[in-house]
Amino acid sequence: MSSISIIGTGNMARPIGARAITGGNTVEVMGRDRSKAADLAKSLGDGATTGEWGTAPAGDIVIVALLYDGVVPAIAQYGDALTGKVIVDISNPFNSTFDGLAHPEETSIAQEVAKAAPAGASVVKAFNTVFRKVLEKGRPDVFLAGDDAQAKASAEAFVESLGMRPLDVGGLKMAHWLEGAGVVTVGLANHGVGNADFALGITELPV
């Protein structure tokens, strides 16, 4: 199993942390508000711990569960404390009307994280096409993008420990298109599906 640190205490931090504990992983919660981080860690139970914001995370895999505009600043603040870590960006940079991306260029938050992270860290994009309720109760496909094969393998093993299926979409530049897929999920939730109780997945034909 994996050792996980979660930076952030919001809606996505809780279900990922809970599934991680159930899957036999160790979990550390780090938040700017230490009391919120401690409350989340306590609610997760089973030995989940609280870390100090900005210090070296205990986990080998660091899941950044922040709103998109706070992700890169947090990575820059942590700096060399993230050396050797697998950083997993789960954010969706939606525009104000939730029908496009907030950044106009063909980039992604994950790619910007890679620029801000120390040289010894590796970045993986994952979980951004899965709504919170599905993370809590479902077994969705989880799409991943990253340039480091070993980092992706670690992230895939973690996803499998949650009872979910990891699917590799390619290098980190594909994170831009995963963020676009996040926009598609919101469109489906608002129109074709009509709720957020679903996730995008792959249907394979029988051999």
Secondary structure, DSSP 4 states (H G I P E B T S, - for coil): --EEEEE--STTHHHHHHHHHHTT-EEEEE-SSHHHHHHHHHHH-TT-EEE-TTSPPSSSEEEE-S-HHHHHHHHHHHGGGGTT-EEEE----B-TTSSSBS--SS--HHHHHHHHS-TT-EEEEESTTB-HHHHHH---EEEEEES-HHHHHHHHHHHHHTT-EEEEEESGGGHHHHHHHHHHHHHHHHTTS-SS--B--------
